[in-house]
């Protein structure tokens, strides 16, 4: 529709020159925790593979993003992120970059699947964690300030390396929640409920972080069959 003389149309958002567009993806559903069979650990953190449903979600994610202009893919040291990124990386011919600082928050004595059981049982510390919005009420868990700092440093450096580009970052529920809390100034756990294989869009322009989209699951259709977990 043409604009008439003197008309000023409403502004439509466009990323500022030099900004990076980060598509934050939570990994697909990971394997179920089974009593007496703790997850293997990598650097002290639980490292379950994807559940069969998680692989299906990863394939649907690839279908959604394969036609987009993606300049790089980042994953963490934990295999569920690499497995989620694999179908998309294959379609695009990209080799994912491993960024250890975007791994999940360290859960101390609750690693290896213990966290899931205690959350499901509403352990008093799990309740306290939700009320206070702090992971570090868990015995031995990563201090909140350390978690906050490493996540911010990683996002800042990725954005600085990809000015005017679009990057897929496959990470974790707790990590993404921390990123988006910092972006919006929201309370600590406000964004911890993202679905597996969901997409959240973040524009990073220097010190300015702009949340454009949260928990987009349009590509998953009927794949969402279970209530999302807080993280892992």
VENGIVEN-V146289 format. One line per field, one symbol per residue. ss: DSSP state (@ for helix, = for strand, . for the rest). Layout:
ss: ???
This chain:
ss: ...................=======...=...=..=...==..==...=.@@@@@@@@@@@@@@......====...@@@@@@@@@@@@@@....==.@@@.....@@@...@@@@@@@...@@@@@@@@@..@@@......@@@@@@@@@@@@@@@@@@....======.@@@@@@@@@@@@..............=======..=========.@@@@@@.........
